Amino acid sequence: MSIDSVGAAESATFHEARFEPRQSTSRYIADALRNAIVEGSLLPGEPLRQDAIARQFSVSAIPVREAFRQLESEGWVTTEPNRGASVSLQSADEAREIYEIRASLESLAIGIAIDQHTPQTLAQCRALLDAAANEPDPTLYVVRNEQFHMSLYAPVNRPRLMELLGSMHRRGERYLRLKLVVPSFKGESDGEHAAILEALVAHDIEAAQTLVARHLLATGELIYRFLNEAQILTPPKRARKRRALSK
């Protein structure tokens, strides 16, 4: 889905919100751009034209610049003097590091949360596991995957930890999509998810922590190898067809 389709589908909502404080508008634009990057509508290295984006969302340049700053702080956008903003290149090292951090944080979180789960929260985990396992669409699978993982830690009662986890999930979204090109990935990942949940249900802290860390570290290593082998760390030399937002 292109950023144009995001704007078209949600234009009514956006225009209703345009008189809210500027920070809300810049966050809306940042969310739309982030989604377009995750979905592949905006490619690594692709320029982001401030004036075109401002026209797309019927705003001034100010909230667009604020959206760029937010996305740059999250690693989605790179801004260079005299060249403007562009979608950040994908980095094998960054991908591996994101999953190493997630492995540490999520192992900690599941160890704290495991005794706080109830039959109701475990049922929710299982429902989200099934939703991810039965989701054929890659974009929606990324969403279902995050929902399942976050449900494992939901009772942890550590708001700052959950905030960090949410941030790392967002940073890893564009890389998780790469793993979906490996034919065997989805079945293996679904099986690993099921094993993590069973350890959680059994209140086996050691197994749950080991399984979630192993699952995430393996994902990071697979994406690291894929990016290196595919040699997509630099943008192609041929000119790309400009999309609506980069015209």
Stockholm file with secondary structure:
# STOCKHOLM 1.0

chainA/1-247         MSIDSVGAAESATFHEARFEPRQSTSRYIADALRNAIVEGSLLPGEPLRQDAIARQFSVSAIPVREAFRQLESEGWVTTEPNRGASVSLQSADEAREIYEIRASLESLAIGIAIDQHTPQTLAQCRALLDAAANEPDPTLYVVRNEQFHMSLYAPVNRPRLMELLGSMHRRGERYLRLKLVVPSFKGESDGEHAAILEALVAHDIEAAQTLVARHLLATGELIYRFLNEAQILTPPKRARKRRALSK
#=GR chainA/1-247 SS CCHHHHHHHTHHHHHHHTTSCHHHHHHHHHHHHHHHHHHTSSCTTCEECHHHHHHHTTCCHHHHHHHHHHHHHHTSEEEETTTEEEECCCCHHHHHHHHHHHHHHHHHHHHHHGGGCCHHHHHHHHHHHHHHHTCCCHHHHHHHHHHHHHHHHGGGCCHHHHHHHHHHHHHHHHHHHHHTTSTTHHHHHHHHHHHHHHHHHTTCHHHHHHHHHHHHHHHHHHHHHHHHHHTCSSCCSSCCCCCGGGC
#=GC SS_cons         CCHHHHHHHTHHHHHHHTTSCHHHHHHHHHHHHHHHHHHTSSCTTCEECHHHHHHHTTCCHHHHHHHHHHHHHHTSEEEETTTEEEECCCCHHHHHHHHHHHHHHHHHHHHHHGGGCCHHHHHHHHHHHHHHHTCCCHHHHHHHHHHHHHHHHGGGCCHHHHHHHHHHHHHHHHHHHHHTTSTTHHHHHHHHHHHHHHHHHTTCHHHHHHHHHHHHHHHHHHHHHHHHHHTCSSCCSSCCCCCGGGC
//
